[in-house]
Amino acid sequence: MREAAAIIERVRRVSASLQRLEVAVDAAHRTIAPGQHFLARATESLDPYLREPWIPIRRSGSTSIVIERPAGVSYHPGQVISLLGPIGTPITLRETTRTLLLIAFEATPASMLMLAEGAIGRGVSVTLALIGAARGYPLEALPAQIEVMRGSDGIDWPEQRGSLKWADQVIAVAPPPLDVARYSRLLEVVRAARVEIAPGYLLGLFQPPMPCGIGACGACMIRCVGRDRLACVDGPAFDLTTVTLR
């Protein structure tokens, strides 16, 4: 992990609520993989003290990455951003995965889009369930190959039981502090729908605030069976059968 200056090359409005930034980064930062992110600071001062998580949704050409940000924040071409990273451990799809179910609870699916594009590239069938506030995500911002289902304000989505049975792997994202409650309920639903849950079948992305990004402060600790782990070093993806969800 290292800190380096990045330059915003292009700003494009995706919808009323989202914009995408094409950002030129150095060679070390171009190695970022699905599941990893940057801690960004857009000002020269230390105010605010905490850096913002910037999650790439794809690579652009040989020198740039694309970042999705809320439309209400102003950015401009030529702006220099301090990036610290990559943060976290890449998410790896199992070799046997041919059908992938992604679930966004009350959150943008941006953290799963780089993974989805890589899966599509290797011939995996990808379905995305948008639950609650995530239903407002603009579908035109998604790859056309992704099948989209819109769910309720709780935990349900169309053909839930069937989709959990045919999926070779399930990955979900929910924002803190909703993540523990949503993942706990999802685990119950999956256990009811399947005979067994194989290791690595059901992953949840944990994205708590990360003051340091290197595992020194312990602020992003995730309670797990056996030993506690850190989202900034070991995450963001954790097998939900190994997480203490209470």
Backbone bond lengths (Angstrom), bond angles and torsions (degrees), N, CA, C in turn:
res aa  C-N    CA-C-N  psi(-1)  N-CA   C-N-CA  omega(-1)  CA-C   N-CA-C  phi
1 M - - - 1.461 - - 1.521 109.51 -
2 R 1.322 116.67 138.84 1.456 120.06 178.80 1.521 110.03 -148.95
3 E 1.327 115.14 161.08 1.464 121.36 175.53 1.515 109.09 -100.87
4 A 1.332 116.00 135.78 1.458 120.98 179.08 1.519 109.32 -152.86
5 A 1.304 115.51 158.57 1.461 121.24 177.32 1.519 109.77 -84.22
6 A 1.330 115.59 136.15 1.460 122.55 174.77 1.520 108.24 -120.85
7 I 1.333 116.45 155.67 1.470 120.42 -176.20 1.524 109.54 -123.03
8 I 1.325 115.96 127.33 1.460 120.46 175.81 1.531 108.70 -72.87
9 E 1.312 116.06 122.41 1.463 120.83 -178.15 1.522 112.25 -98.87
10 R 1.331 116.62 -30.44 1.462 119.86 -175.46 1.517 109.62 -152.58
11 V 1.320 116.33 142.84 1.460 122.73 176.15 1.519 107.75 -123.83
12 R 1.334 116.61 126.35 1.465 120.52 -178.07 1.519 110.08 -132.52
13 R 1.328 115.67 127.05 1.455 120.70 177.23 1.522 109.10 -77.16
14 V 1.342 116.95 125.67 1.454 122.62 -179.43 1.511 111.03 -93.80
15 S 1.329 116.14 -40.03 1.466 122.40 179.84 1.516 107.63 -156.07
16 A 1.317 116.08 -175.04 1.465 120.09 179.28 1.523 111.77 -63.58
17 S 1.317 117.21 -22.53 1.465 120.25 -175.42 1.529 114.33 -113.44
18 L 1.347 118.25 -10.07 1.458 120.75 -173.99 1.521 112.52 -129.66
19 Q 1.320 115.84 146.86 1.456 122.41 170.47 1.529 108.35 -135.56
20 R 1.320 115.69 156.22 1.450 120.62 178.93 1.524 109.57 -122.34
21 L 1.331 114.51 135.24 1.452 121.87 -178.64 1.521 109.30 -109.91
22 E 1.321 116.58 128.34 1.457 120.65 171.46 1.522 106.56 -93.33
23 V 1.337 115.70 118.96 1.462 120.92 -169.37 1.519 110.06 -122.37
24 A 1.328 116.58 126.37 1.461 121.41 175.98 1.524 108.66 -81.53
25 V 1.340 116.51 127.63 1.463 121.09 -177.62 1.523 109.33 -128.02
26 D 1.336 115.69 165.64 1.460 119.09 -179.34 1.527 110.26 -80.04
27 A 1.317 115.70 174.48 1.465 120.98 -173.17 1.521 112.30 -60.66
28 A 1.327 117.99 -38.24 1.461 121.07 -178.57 1.522 111.25 -64.99
29 H 1.307 117.11 -37.88 1.455 120.96 -179.17 1.525 112.40 -78.16
30 R 1.326 118.02 -20.92 1.462 120.06 177.45 1.523 112.62 -71.99
31 T 1.330 116.80 -10.66 1.469 120.43 177.78 1.521 112.42 -80.33
32 I 1.323 117.69 -0.46 1.461 120.71 -176.54 1.526 110.16 -56.93
33 A 1.337 116.09 141.08 1.459 122.62 -174.14 1.520 109.93 -121.33
34 P 1.340 117.91 163.95 1.465 120.72 178.72 1.525 111.83 -52.87
35 G 1.316 115.75 132.06 1.454 121.93 -178.31 1.520 113.10 100.24
36 Q 1.316 117.52 -23.79 1.456 120.50 178.17 1.526 111.02 -88.74
37 H 1.327 116.34 162.63 1.448 119.64 178.29 1.531 109.33 -150.65
38 F 1.326 115.55 177.63 1.452 121.87 175.50 1.525 109.59 -111.18
39 L 1.323 115.73 157.34 1.456 122.20 165.75 1.525 105.76 -104.87
40 A 1.327 116.10 118.76 1.465 121.03 -169.90 1.524 111.93 -113.39
41 R 1.335 114.66 147.34 1.463 121.51 171.12 1.522 107.09 -131.43
42 A 1.340 115.53 123.29 1.461 120.76 -176.23 1.522 112.76 -96.78
43 T 1.343 118.01 0.24 1.458 121.64 179.95 1.521 109.94 -121.47
44 E 1.311 116.60 161.25 1.463 121.26 178.96 1.521 111.40 -81.11
45 S 1.317 117.44 -18.54 1.459 121.15 -179.19 1.521 110.20 -88.74
46 L 1.328 116.27 173.69 1.462 122.17 176.43 1.523 111.74 -94.22
47 D 1.312 117.22 16.77 1.456 121.90 178.06 1.532 108.73 -113.57
48 P 1.329 120.12 113.52 1.468 125.75 3.86 1.525 111.96 -76.27
49 Y 1.340 114.83 155.19 1.458 119.20 -176.17 1.527 111.47 -69.64
50 L 1.325 117.21 -43.18 1.463 120.58 -178.26 1.524 110.40 -76.49
51 R 1.302 116.03 133.26 1.455 121.05 174.42 1.533 110.09 -75.42
52 E 1.343 115.62 158.04 1.457 121.28 179.11 1.520 110.51 -94.11
53 P 1.339 117.16 141.13 1.469 118.13 174.83 1.527 110.42 -74.04
54 W 1.320 116.70 126.12 1.462 122.94 175.35 1.523 107.49 -114.89
55 I 1.327 115.49 116.86 1.458 121.32 -175.61 1.526 109.22 -107.53
56 P 1.316 118.92 119.52 1.474 120.12 179.05 1.522 110.46 -72.62
57 I 1.325 116.20 141.38 1.459 120.10 176.59 1.519 112.03 -101.35
58 R 1.336 116.42 -17.66 1.469 120.22 175.34 1.525 109.02 -170.85
59 R 1.329 114.65 166.45 1.458 120.32 169.56 1.520 108.72 -90.11
60 S 1.328 117.11 152.42 1.458 121.90 179.06 1.520 108.25 -129.81
61 G 1.344 116.46 106.77 1.449 119.41 -177.13 1.517 110.76 68.17
62 S 1.317 116.08 -154.48 1.461 120.43 -175.09 1.519 113.66 -99.05
63 T 1.343 117.28 -7.63 1.471 118.72 -174.17 1.518 114.09 -127.26
64 S 1.337 118.82 -4.89 1.459 120.14 -171.41 1.523 112.33 -129.03
65 I 1.320 114.37 161.16 1.453 122.62 172.79 1.521 108.17 -128.44
66 V 1.328 116.54 161.74 1.465 121.26 178.72 1.530 108.58 -112.06
67 I 1.329 114.87 128.62 1.465 122.92 -179.64 1.518 108.82 -115.34
68 E 1.316 117.41 138.22 1.462 121.76 176.82 1.518 109.59 -101.59
69 R 1.338 115.78 130.64 1.461 121.02 -177.62 1.526 110.06 -135.84
70 P 1.344 117.94 158.45 1.464 120.38 175.92 1.527 111.04 -61.09
71 A 1.312 116.08 145.28 1.459 120.27 -176.21 1.528 112.55 -71.18
72 G 1.316 117.48 -19.43 1.454 120.35 -176.75 1.519 115.01 -75.40
73 V 1.320 118.13 -9.25 1.463 122.27 179.97 1.525 108.85 -99.12
74 S 1.321 116.58 133.87 1.462 120.77 -175.54 1.531 111.63 -89.82
75 Y 1.344 115.29 127.30 1.460 122.42 173.95 1.528 107.64 -130.99
76 H 1.328 116.98 159.13 1.466 119.45 -179.78 1.528 110.08 -145.64
77 P 1.344 117.13 150.81 1.464 120.98 176.94 1.531 110.85 -57.56
78 G 1.314 116.23 138.27 1.454 121.54 -178.12 1.520 113.48 93.65
79 Q 1.314 117.45 -12.21 1.461 120.76 -179.53 1.524 109.81 -68.39
80 V 1.324 116.23 136.04 1.460 122.10 -179.28 1.528 109.30 -96.28
81 I 1.313 115.69 131.28 1.458 122.89 -179.45 1.521 108.84 -120.71
82 S 1.325 116.61 134.93 1.458 120.77 174.37 1.526 108.59 -87.01
83 L 1.330 116.92 121.27 1.459 122.21 -179.79 1.520 110.34 -114.56
84 L 1.324 115.54 131.06 1.450 122.66 174.93 1.517 107.74 -112.76
85 G 1.335 116.56 124.42 1.455 117.00 -178.37 1.529 111.99 159.56
86 P 1.333 116.04 -167.14 1.459 127.39 -2.36 1.530 112.48 -68.34
87 I 1.330 115.11 147.20 1.455 123.38 -179.84 1.526 108.98 -104.39
88 G 1.329 117.10 135.48 1.456 120.67 173.48 1.514 114.13 95.76
89 T 1.328 113.78 -179.61 1.456 123.16 -179.01 1.524 109.70 -108.99
90 P 1.322 119.36 133.69 1.473 120.63 -179.75 1.528 111.85 -58.62
91 I 1.333 115.14 148.06 1.462 121.45 174.08 1.525 107.36 -86.03
92 T 1.306 115.53 128.68 1.451 120.77 -179.58 1.515 110.56 -112.95
93 L 1.317 116.45 125.90 1.455 120.08 173.59 1.515 109.46 -76.06
94 R 1.314 116.45 144.28 1.454 120.35 176.89 1.532 109.65 -67.36
95 E 1.319 116.23 149.42 1.457 120.79 -179.19 1.526 112.10 -60.22
96 T 1.327 116.35 -28.57 1.466 120.88 -177.22 1.529 113.21 -86.26
97 T 1.326 117.82 -2.04 1.459 120.45 -176.54 1.529 111.08 -72.74
98 R 1.321 115.56 119.03 1.459 122.18 175.20 1.531 110.90 -119.32
99 T 1.343 116.36 -20.06 1.469 121.80 176.41 1.517 107.74 -130.34
100 L 1.323 116.27 124.76 1.462 122.79 -174.67 1.518 109.67 -120.21
101 L 1.327 116.54 126.27 1.463 122.29 176.42 1.515 108.63 -108.00
102 L 1.328 116.42 120.30 1.461 123.42 176.01 1.523 108.45 -107.09
103 I 1.326 117.23 138.91 1.459 121.68 -177.90 1.524 108.67 -130.38
104 A 1.334 116.72 126.44 1.461 122.14 176.22 1.521 108.53 -113.25
105 F 1.329 116.70 111.50 1.461 122.78 177.29 1.528 108.93 -96.04
106 E 1.319 117.47 111.13 1.466 121.58 173.01 1.531 112.69 57.35
107 A 1.324 118.03 21.19 1.464 120.15 -173.55 1.512 110.34 -143.42
108 T 1.316 116.44 153.28 1.454 120.35 172.70 1.523 109.43 -62.46
109 P 1.334 118.20 141.89 1.467 120.75 177.15 1.518 113.34 -82.08
110 A 1.337 117.81 10.91 1.464 121.11 -174.62 1.524 112.78 -53.58
111 S 1.328 117.58 -35.36 1.464 120.45 -176.93 1.519 112.59 -68.79
112 M 1.344 117.57 -10.06 1.461 120.38 -179.60 1.522 113.08 -112.53
113 L 1.332 118.22 -0.65 1.460 120.35 -173.20 1.528 113.28 -72.81
114 M 1.329 118.19 -37.82 1.463 119.00 176.82 1.528 110.16 -64.83
115 L 1.322 116.03 -39.40 1.462 120.41 175.85 1.521 110.90 -62.84
116 A 1.340 116.73 -42.74 1.460 120.82 -179.11 1.523 111.56 -62.67
117 E 1.325 117.44 -43.61 1.462 120.09 -179.60 1.528 111.25 -64.84
118 G 1.333 116.85 -38.78 1.459 119.56 176.66 1.516 111.71 -64.97
119 A 1.343 116.09 -38.47 1.468 120.07 178.62 1.520 111.06 -65.60
120 I 1.327 116.66 -43.39 1.462 120.70 178.25 1.519 110.41 -60.65
121 G 1.332 116.53 -38.96 1.454 120.67 179.94 1.514 114.26 -62.88
122 R 1.333 116.74 -24.96 1.473 119.47 178.58 1.525 111.91 -102.64
123 G 1.344 116.16 15.35 1.450 120.98 172.39 1.509 115.51 87.35
124 V 1.334 118.20 13.49 1.460 121.53 178.98 1.533 109.61 -81.13
125 S 1.323 116.45 137.94 1.464 122.02 175.09 1.525 108.87 -82.57
126 V 1.331 117.26 123.24 1.467 122.12 -173.42 1.527 110.41 -115.03
127 T 1.331 115.91 128.86 1.464 122.78 174.52 1.522 108.30 -121.21
128 L 1.333 116.30 137.94 1.464 122.42 -179.35 1.520 109.55 -120.62
129 A 1.337 116.34 122.44 1.462 122.15 175.23 1.524 108.56 -100.96
130 L 1.329 116.07 122.17 1.462 122.28 179.04 1.525 108.19 -103.46
131 I 1.338 116.63 118.72 1.457 122.27 -173.02 1.520 109.88 -115.70
132 G 1.337 116.61 137.78 1.461 121.05 176.58 1.508 111.79 62.80
133 A 1.345 116.33 -132.14 1.465 120.94 -177.42 1.523 112.54 -61.37
134 A 1.322 117.80 -21.44 1.470 120.75 178.97 1.518 112.01 -64.88
135 R 1.338 117.70 -17.70 1.468 120.68 179.05 1.519 112.09 -62.37
136 G 1.318 117.12 -20.64 1.459 120.56 -179.98 1.515 114.28 -81.91
137 Y 1.322 117.54 -1.05 1.460 119.61 -179.85 1.535 109.15 -65.65
138 P 1.341 118.08 133.74 1.471 120.46 -176.97 1.526 112.57 -68.06
139 L 1.309 116.44 119.98 1.466 120.04 -176.54 1.522 112.02 -66.28
140 E 1.337 117.27 -27.60 1.463 119.66 179.79 1.528 111.93 -66.60
141 A 1.339 117.38 -13.75 1.460 120.98 178.66 1.523 112.33 -86.84
142 L 1.340 116.75 -2.37 1.461 121.46 -178.06 1.527 111.01 -99.90
143 P 1.326 118.19 151.61 1.472 120.00 172.27 1.525 110.23 -57.97
144 A 1.321 116.53 139.47 1.467 120.82 -176.35 1.519 112.39 -62.25
145 Q 1.324 118.33 -22.93 1.469 121.32 -176.61 1.524 113.05 -76.28
146 I 1.323 118.22 -11.55 1.462 120.89 -178.36 1.527 110.07 -83.25
147 E 1.327 116.34 126.51 1.464 121.29 172.64 1.528 108.13 -81.00
148 V 1.326 117.08 131.87 1.460 121.47 -175.42 1.526 110.48 -115.32
149 M 1.330 115.21 134.80 1.458 122.24 173.30 1.529 107.99 -124.38
150 R 1.315 115.87 138.64 1.462 120.29 177.40 1.527 109.24 -105.96
151 G 1.324 115.75 129.89 1.451 120.96 -177.59 1.513 113.19 -102.74
152 S 1.323 115.32 -164.58 1.465 122.36 -176.64 1.522 110.07 -90.13
153 D 1.336 115.32 -169.02 1.455 120.19 176.44 1.525 111.67 -83.76
154 G 1.324 117.96 -2.40 1.456 120.61 -179.70 1.502 112.07 -105.26
155 I 1.329 115.74 -107.25 1.459 121.08 -177.77 1.518 112.26 -125.94
156 D 1.327 117.80 -7.48 1.460 121.52 -172.34 1.525 112.58 -86.04
157 W 1.326 114.82 153.20 1.464 122.15 171.14 1.523 107.57 -146.27
158 P 1.327 118.63 162.97 1.470 120.79 -177.02 1.525 112.46 -58.14
159 E 1.340 115.33 139.56 1.463 121.91 177.47 1.528 111.64 53.11
160 Q 1.322 115.04 42.39 1.464 119.81 -174.32 1.523 112.96 -59.48
161 R 1.314 116.49 -52.80 1.466 119.92 -176.26 1.531 111.53 -61.25
162 G 1.330 116.35 -42.79 1.457 119.73 179.70 1.510 112.42 -64.97
163 S 1.340 117.09 -40.61 1.463 120.00 -178.29 1.529 111.27 -66.86
164 L 1.328 117.07 -33.37 1.459 119.98 178.18 1.524 111.60 -71.56
165 K 1.327 116.56 -27.06 1.456 119.89 178.88 1.531 112.05 -77.40
166 W 1.364 116.42 -38.64 1.462 117.18 -177.32 1.525 113.00 -84.88
167 A 1.333 118.05 -17.79 1.465 119.98 -178.12 1.532 110.91 -71.03
168 D 1.318 116.15 131.30 1.462 121.14 174.61 1.518 111.62 -78.89
169 Q 1.342 115.88 -21.62 1.461 120.50 -179.95 1.524 108.06 -157.71
170 V 1.337 115.78 143.98 1.462 121.85 -179.03 1.524 108.62 -127.27
171 I 1.325 116.32 130.56 1.465 121.79 178.20 1.517 108.10 -130.35
172 A 1.332 116.68 128.28 1.464 121.42 -176.17 1.519 110.60 -123.78
173 V 1.334 114.70 152.63 1.461 120.38 174.32 1.521 108.22 -132.77
174 A 1.340 115.44 138.07 1.461 122.71 175.43 1.522 107.09 -146.18
175 P 1.328 117.92 144.22 1.459 119.51 -177.81 1.523 111.22 -79.97
176 P 1.334 117.78 148.84 1.457 118.84 171.79 1.539 108.83 -69.84
177 P 1.329 119.44 145.68 1.472 128.08 5.56 1.531 113.12 -93.02
178 L 1.348 118.09 13.46 1.465 120.40 -178.26 1.516 112.72 -78.94
179 D 1.327 117.93 -14.22 1.462 120.46 -169.84 1.529 113.16 -60.50
180 V 1.313 118.83 -45.99 1.461 120.65 -176.09 1.527 111.00 -62.95
181 A 1.332 117.40 -46.12 1.465 120.29 -179.38 1.523 111.54 -65.06
182 R 1.337 117.76 -43.05 1.459 120.74 -179.41 1.530 110.94 -66.93
183 Y 1.311 117.20 -43.05 1.459 119.94 -178.83 1.523 111.43 -69.05
184 S 1.322 117.02 -35.39 1.465 119.94 177.64 1.515 110.79 -62.43
185 R 1.331 116.26 -44.19 1.464 120.29 178.83 1.527 110.91 -68.40
186 L 1.341 117.10 -39.77 1.468 120.32 178.26 1.522 110.26 -60.66
187 L 1.311 117.74 -41.99 1.455 121.08 179.32 1.528 110.87 -61.04
188 E 1.322 117.01 -39.74 1.464 120.72 177.19 1.526 110.88 -62.69
189 V 1.332 116.61 -43.98 1.464 121.52 -178.82 1.529 110.35 -64.12
190 V 1.332 116.59 -43.16 1.458 120.28 -179.36 1.526 110.63 -65.48
191 R 1.308 117.40 -41.37 1.467 120.25 178.84 1.520 111.46 -63.11
192 A 1.332 116.55 -33.75 1.460 119.85 178.78 1.527 111.99 -74.21
193 A 1.329 116.53 -26.31 1.464 120.34 -175.34 1.518 113.28 -91.16
194 R 1.336 118.06 -21.38 1.462 121.06 -174.43 1.532 110.66 -121.68
195 V 1.295 115.73 153.60 1.460 120.77 176.83 1.524 110.07 -69.33
196 E 1.323 116.99 -42.04 1.455 121.20 178.34 1.525 109.26 -147.74
197 I 1.319 115.28 159.99 1.459 121.12 177.50 1.522 107.23 -115.31
198 A 1.311 116.44 110.60 1.460 120.94 -179.15 1.532 110.06 -72.32
199 P 1.329 118.10 152.29 1.460 120.56 176.09 1.523 111.36 -55.76
200 G 1.324 116.33 132.76 1.458 121.43 179.51 1.512 114.95 82.53
201 Y 1.351 117.39 -0.30 1.464 119.25 -179.42 1.534 111.39 -72.82
202 L 1.330 117.60 -40.90 1.465 121.95 -172.97 1.520 109.56 -120.16
203 L 1.324 115.90 110.19 1.461 121.73 -178.90 1.516 110.58 -115.66
204 G 1.325 116.03 141.93 1.460 121.59 172.58 1.515 109.47 -118.93
205 L 1.329 116.87 138.97 1.458 121.47 178.13 1.522 108.97 -92.33
206 F 1.320 116.65 125.40 1.461 122.46 178.41 1.526 108.79 -108.75
207 Q 1.330 116.02 125.87 1.466 121.17 -174.27 1.523 111.49 -131.02
208 P 1.339 117.78 57.50 1.460 120.22 177.24 1.524 110.65 -72.08
209 P 1.328 118.58 166.27 1.467 120.11 174.46 1.522 110.75 -56.62
210 M 1.331 116.14 140.79 1.464 121.46 -177.36 1.526 108.62 -126.86
211 P 1.319 117.59 89.97 1.473 120.04 -177.07 1.519 113.85 -61.62
212 C 1.352 118.36 -38.83 1.466 119.09 -174.52 1.523 113.01 -107.24
213 G 1.321 118.34 -38.14 1.454 121.73 179.66 1.511 115.04 80.91
214 I 1.329 117.88 1.96 1.468 120.32 -176.80 1.523 112.36 -124.87
215 G 1.325 118.47 7.20 1.452 121.39 178.47 1.509 114.92 83.77
216 A 1.333 118.00 12.80 1.462 120.59 -176.15 1.527 113.14 -87.21
217 C 1.324 117.24 -33.21 1.472 119.44 -172.57 1.528 113.08 -90.66
218 G 1.322 118.09 -24.32 1.458 121.32 179.70 1.509 114.88 75.51
219 A 1.333 118.34 7.98 1.462 120.51 -176.20 1.522 113.22 -70.04
220 C 1.330 118.14 -23.38 1.468 121.19 -176.72 1.535 111.58 -103.58
221 M 1.321 116.50 32.73 1.461 121.05 -177.39 1.521 111.13 -67.57
222 I 1.329 116.12 135.95 1.458 124.13 176.05 1.525 107.88 -113.32
223 R 1.332 116.16 124.52 1.455 120.65 -179.43 1.529 109.89 -73.64
224 C 1.317 116.09 119.83 1.464 121.13 -177.75 1.521 110.87 -128.47
225 V 1.308 114.94 159.32 1.460 121.01 176.36 1.527 108.92 -66.28
226 G 1.309 117.33 132.26 1.460 121.32 179.25 1.509 112.89 92.09
227 R 1.320 117.35 -59.66 1.465 121.46 177.96 1.507 109.54 -153.87
228 D 1.318 115.93 147.84 1.451 120.34 177.16 1.527 109.65 -74.92
229 R 1.345 115.15 151.93 1.452 120.29 -177.17 1.520 109.39 -130.78
230 L 1.329 116.63 168.26 1.459 122.45 -176.48 1.527 110.22 -114.11
231 A 1.331 115.75 130.65 1.464 119.73 -178.11 1.520 111.62 -63.90
232 C 1.328 118.02 -33.59 1.468 120.13 -175.75 1.522 112.82 -74.23
233 V 1.315 116.93 -23.45 1.465 120.81 -178.13 1.525 111.28 -107.90
234 D 1.332 116.58 -47.27 1.463 121.81 -174.92 1.521 113.05 -94.54
235 G 1.322 117.40 -19.58 1.455 122.47 -175.50 1.514 112.29 -98.42
236 P 1.352 114.78 -163.18 1.465 126.86 13.20 1.526 114.77 -86.12
237 A 1.353 118.41 -10.18 1.459 121.00 -173.22 1.527 110.17 -91.86
238 F 1.329 115.47 127.77 1.458 121.08 177.07 1.526 108.93 -130.21
239 D 1.324 115.41 140.19 1.458 121.17 173.69 1.523 107.68 -64.77
240 L 1.332 117.01 118.66 1.462 119.59 -172.53 1.516 112.63 -68.20
241 T 1.315 119.02 -16.31 1.466 119.67 175.65 1.516 111.40 -75.57
242 T 1.338 117.93 -10.87 1.466 121.33 -179.54 1.519 112.79 -107.09
243 V 1.346 117.70 -2.20 1.457 122.08 -177.21 1.530 109.71 -97.05
244 T 1.335 116.23 140.51 1.460 120.97 175.59 1.518 108.15 -81.52
245 L 1.320 116.60 101.04 1.482 121.61 -174.65 1.529 109.48 -99.95
246 R 1.322 115.95 88.16 1.462 121.12 178.57 1.516 109.66 -155.03
